[in-house]
Amino acid sequence: MINMNAPCSSDNRNSTPLITPRFSTTQCSFNASSNMKMAKINRLFLFFVALFFLGTVEAKYSDAWVRQRFPTIFAATEAPDPARCLEKLFRSYEIKKHVQVPCDELGALDTCSGLSFASHDDKAIVLVFRGTKGTIQLLVESEELVYRNKTQWYGGGQVGFYFARAFNVVWNNGMKDDFNTLRSKYPGYEIWVGGHSLGGSMAALASNYLVANQLVKSSKIKLVTFGEPRTGNKEFADQHDALVPFSYRVIHRKDIVPHLPLDGMDGFHHHRNEIWYNNDMSTPDFVECDEQEGRNCSDAELDWLIKDHHRYFGVYMYYYGARNCTGDPAN
């Protein structure tokens, strides 16, 4: 019988041979080969464990990353010259186009807007959408959300008609071409998508559209919104959560807009994940709710305020952007 534990050293003079020399040579080769295979398996195992934990870390919400980047990026969508906002953040960037088009038959009285650029500092292609602008747009948006049927979305579920139309007119009037150009130039870059208010809903639809149509892998896209309304129904929320796992709805204290339309009203329902700052947002003190409608986050509040919708991380989105990101950001 071959002793599988027999020593392989030829210098083991005190041991009694248990097998003939030809079997000893084979046994030593067998053990060496097995050890090499096990070592390789162990290295592969550690490699995949490392990838898993790195992926887990990268998927977490980062107050520092959002605070440093997105308030000024979102304000840039309001700017006459977005480059003057972006130059405050990035050493190396490339703007494609600031698309501004009529949202509906009201023409110039009701426009929707989006901005496409690449941040070479972050190796990211960024698509951002402007929020509701002016009383007329707010009234039209509210009326259509209440009285018009929702529309079917690409990945599944139904979304607000106004949100869908707003995204589609911006996407089909320049942003799609800009995205494709940037994507072909920088295929390894991440895709960041975001927006404030109406822009948040447009951003949610954009991120969903890109993954549902296999233009971007789920692992390469990051969605961040400020004060996003309820964008679609429960079916949309479920499929969005599956398609866009890195998805964060940031809410400032008692901001009223994320509570509109009301939960369940005509089926409207939030997607995951909520980041709630129940403060002035000057510190990294927030609550994260991984549920679609987390009762320990902003849904716990009933006395909502419009003033908390205008300012995020100390930046008044509209006025700061309208001044090309100059002067006091808070006013």
N, C-alpha and C positions, 0 to 999 in steps of 0.2 A: 504494500500500500504506500502511496506517496504521501509524505508528511507535508501538508500545505504550509506549515509554520516552520519548516526547516530553515536554518540560517543560510544566507546566500554568500557569506564571506568565505573565500578559499583559504583564509588564514586561521580558521577555527579548528586547530589541531586536536583539541581535547574533546571535541564532540564525536560521538559515534555516528558514522554515516548511516543514514536511514534509507538512502536510495543510491542507485548507481550514478556515476558522474554525468552520463548523458541526460538523466532526468534532473539532476541538480542544475545544469545549465539552463534547461527549459524552465525550471521552476523560478530561477533568478530572473530570467527574461519576463516570465509571467508577472511576477511581483513588481518589477520595474515598470512594465507597461501599465499595470493596474494603478500603481501609484501616480503615474503621469496623467492617466485618465481622470482619477479622482481629483488631482490638483487642478486640472483644467475645469472640471465640473464645479469645484469650489470657487474658482475665479469667476466663472460665468454667473454663479449664484450670487456672489457678492456684487457683481456688476449690475445685475437686474435689481437687487435690493437697493443699491445706491440710486439707480434710476427711479425706482418707486418713490423713495423718500424725497429726492430732488423734485420730482413731479408734484408730490404732496405739498412741499413747501411753496413752490411757485404758484400753486392753485389757491393759496390763502389770500384773503383780503389784506392789503397793505395800506395803512393810513398814510404813511410817509409818501409812498408812490402816488396815491390818488391826490393827496394834498398838494404835492409839489408840481404835478403835471396838469390835472384836469380842470381846475377852476379857470386858469388862463387859456387853456385850449378851448374850452367852451365859450369863454368870453370872445375869443377870436372870431367865432361865427357871427357875432354882432358887429364886428369891426369893419369900417370902410376899407382899411388896409390890414388884413390879417397878419401880414408879415411882421408888423410892428409889435404884435402880441407874441408871436412865436419866437422872435429873436430874443425875448426875455427869458426863454426856457431852454433853447437849443443852440448849441454851437454849430451844428451842421444839420440842415434840413432842406427839403425840396418841396415847394408848394406846386400843386398842379393847377387847381382851379377852385374858385369860390362860386359855386352854382347858386343862383337865385332866380326862381321862376314862379309864375302865378300858380297858386294851389287849385284855383277853381275859376268860375266865370266872373268873379269880382276883379280879376286881373291884378293890377299893381296894388290894389287895396288889401290883397290877401296873398302874400308870397311865402314860399317855403325855401329853405336854404340848407346847403351842405358844403363842407370843406374837405378836400383831400390833400394829404401831404405825407411825406416820408420823414421820419426822424432817424437820421443815421447814427445819432448818439445812442438811441435805444434799439436800433435795428428793427424798426416797426413802421408799418404802413398804417396811417391814422385816417379814419373816416368819422367826421363829427357833424352833427345836425343842430341847427339853430332852434331855439324854443319859440313858443307863441309870441308874436310881436303885435302889440296894439289891441285895442278893445274890439275892433271889427273882427279880427281873426279869432279872438277868444269867443265871441258870440257865435260865429259860424261854426267853429270847432265844437262848441257845446251843443248847439242845435242839431248838428249832424250826428253826434254821438248818441243823443237821446232819441231822435226821431227816424234816423236811417238805419236800415238793417246792417248788421255786421257782414263782412265779406270773408270768403274762404281764403285761407293763407296757404302758401306753398308747402310748408312742412306738415300741415294739418291744423285743424281747429279754425276758429273764426276770430277776426280782429275788427276793431273799429274802422268803419269805412273811411273816415277822414284821415286816420293815421296811415292806412294802406295807400290812399291816393297821394298823400303828401310824400311818402317814401318813393312811390313809383315815378312821380313827376320829376323829382330831383335825380333819382337813379338813372332814368332814361333820357335826361337832358344834360348829360355831361359827366356825372359822377361814375357811371359804369365804365365809360371809356378811360377816365382818369385812373380808376382802380386797376383796370386791366393793364394799362401802361406801366404803372408802378409795380404791379405784381410780376410782370414779365422782366422788369429791370432788376427787381430785388426778390427773387423767389424764396429766399430763405428767411425773409423778415416775418415777424409776428404781425397779426392784424389786430389793431385796437379800434374799437367802435364805441361811440358815446354820444351823449347829448343831454341837454337840460330841458325839462318840461316836455312840450310836444316833441322836441328833439330827442328826448329819452325814448319815447315810444317809437319814433322813426329809427333810432339806433337799434332798439330791440328787434324790430322787423328786419333791419339790414343784416344784423349778425345771424339771425335765423335763416334768412334768404341765402346767405353765402354758404352756410353749411348744408342746408336742405338741398341746394342745387349743386353740391359737391365742388364748389369753387374754392373752398377752404376747409381744411380738416378741423374738427372740433378742438383738437389739442393746440391749434395755432391761433385761436381767436380769443380775445378778451373783451368783454362788454362791461362798461361802467356808465351808469346814468345818475343824474341828479333830479329829484323831484318828478320822476316818471309817473304819469297817470296809469290806471289800469288799461292795458293795451288790448287784451283779447279775452277769450273765455277760458274755462278750465282745460279744455282739450288743447288749446293753443299753449297754455302754461305748461302742461305736462310734456308736450313734445319739445317745447323750447328748452325746458330743463334738461332733457336728454341730449339735445343737439348742441347746446351752448352751456357746458358745465361751469365755465368761468364767467359768471354773470352776477353783477352786484348792483342793486338799486339803493343808492345812498339817499337818505331822507334826513332833512334838517328839522329837528324838534317837532313843531306843530304844523308844518307845511301842509296846506289843504289839498294841493293838487294830487298827491299820491292816493288820496281817498276818493277820487273821482274817476269815472263813475263809481257810485257806491258799490261795495262788494255784493255781488249777486244780482245787481240791477241789470236786467237784460243779459244775465250770464257773465258779466265782466268779473275777472279774477286775476290776481297778480301772479307772475312767475317768481321763482326763487332768484336770488337770496337778498334779504333786506339787511342793510347796515344803517342803524338808527343812532343819530347823535342827538340825545335829549339834552342839548346844551347849546352854547353859541359857536361850537365847532372850533374853538381856539386851542383845544387840547385833543389828544388822541384817545378820547374816552367815548366809546361807542358800544352798542349792543348788536350782536349779530343773530339774526333769526333765519335759520335754514329752511323753515317752512315757507310755503307760498303766501300764506296770510298769518304771520306770526303774531299771536296775541300778546306776546311780551315785548313787542316793538311798537311802532307808531300806531298800530290799530288800537292800542290801549288808550290813546288820547281821543277825546271827543270834542274838545274846544280848539278847532283848527284855525290857523292864521295864514293870511296871504303873505304877510311880511316875511315869514320864514321861507317862503318859496323863492323870493328874489335873491337872497344872499346864501351862498354856500362857501364854507371855509373863509368867511370874512370878505368875500368878493361879491359885489352887486353885479350880477351877470350882464344885464343889459347896459347900464350906464358905463361901467368900466370898459366893456367892449366898444361901445359907441364912441368912446374917447381914444380908441386905438390903444387901450390898456395903459393909459397915462393917468396921473393924478392919484387920488385916494381910491384904492380898490373897493372900499366899503360903501362909497357914496357916489 
